[in-house]
């Protein structure tokens, strides 16, 4: 709020200073030629310093605008990174669930494989023992089969049975080996799938860390830009104060130099009559760009780019150039302590020059959005004796 008040004071006193500068062709009461020459020299020095301060203010305002734009872009990138990190975390949760389930399957496959290997080993052991017994006791066994057989048919039947037992054992052993091979292949497949899942999880974890690193980097950049923006604002405030001090010396005599054009009454509406909407009135408000509480020194009148801007009253143009946050600006002195300001004029839209006398209702500029502006509109201010006053008290109702 302090800075804003200083800036109002700065603009107001600059207006009074310009009144004095452009009214210099009129005599100074109670001033000698020597004093006048000194004042002229001092005015020239102030004019040069003011020009330098205005250039610095313009450059700093542009840098501040670029700074805010970069901050906005980085904040958008942070929002995108937040979204990507959330998506990655959700994917990691789904993968972890698959990994847990697959690990259970892998454990079961390992247990099944161990059991199959045990069955094959046991069947091998039994078959080896059976073959060994037949080899060691083969003759006796065949003799027993012959002696105990009732007849030759019974003998063949018993011999065939013994062969079938051995063949059965061998067939069962072969099936167990096939079962073992299938289980081993399934376990290998599960293990490979599990390895692939873990690899994907590791890749997602790497991406998550990368997003987090980028997120942190942009936070650091924004913090640096915010600090830089504060420095810019302090520098702008310093130059505003400098301008105020330069003009204050001549605040006393400015009124004497101004020719009177305005003698009271209602000012003319500065835009075509179809554009009467006021988007931001005079008084306290939250600034649309800085988002800080500030005092609005005029009224904002939305209109399309290039819309004609009229002089609210006859007078002398005392400023017609780029002026800080107001962008391209025209200020007209109407005399009797009255002046009007027209801001945010489009590039190439200023149609008058400093020192030019204009008539009430004359086209002086065209609507734009230069300076600290969020869209095409005219910022219109009224100053009385260097102080901002509510324009609606002089314009009447539309």
Buried (B, 14 or more C-beta within 10 A) or exposed (E): EEBBEBBBBBBBBBBBBBBBBBBBEEEBEEBEEEEEEEBEEEBEEBBEBBEEBBEBBBEBBEBBBEBBEBBEEBEEBBEEBEEBBEBBEEBBEEBBEBBEEBBEBBEEBBEBBEEBBEBBEEBBEEBEEBBEEBEEEEEEBBEEBEEEBEEEEEBEEBBEEEEEEEEEBBEBBEEBBEBBEEBBEBBEEBBEBBEEBBEBBEEBEEBBEBBEEBBEBBBEBBEEBEEBBEBBBEBBBBBBBBBBEBBBBBBEBBBBBBBEBBEEEEBBBBBEEEBEEBEBBBEEEEBBEBEEEBBBBBBBBBBEEEBBBBBBBBBBBBBBBBBBBBBBBBBBBBBBBBBBBBBBBBEEBBBBEBEBEBEBBBEBBBBBBBBBBEEBBBBBBBBBBBBBBBBBEBBEEE
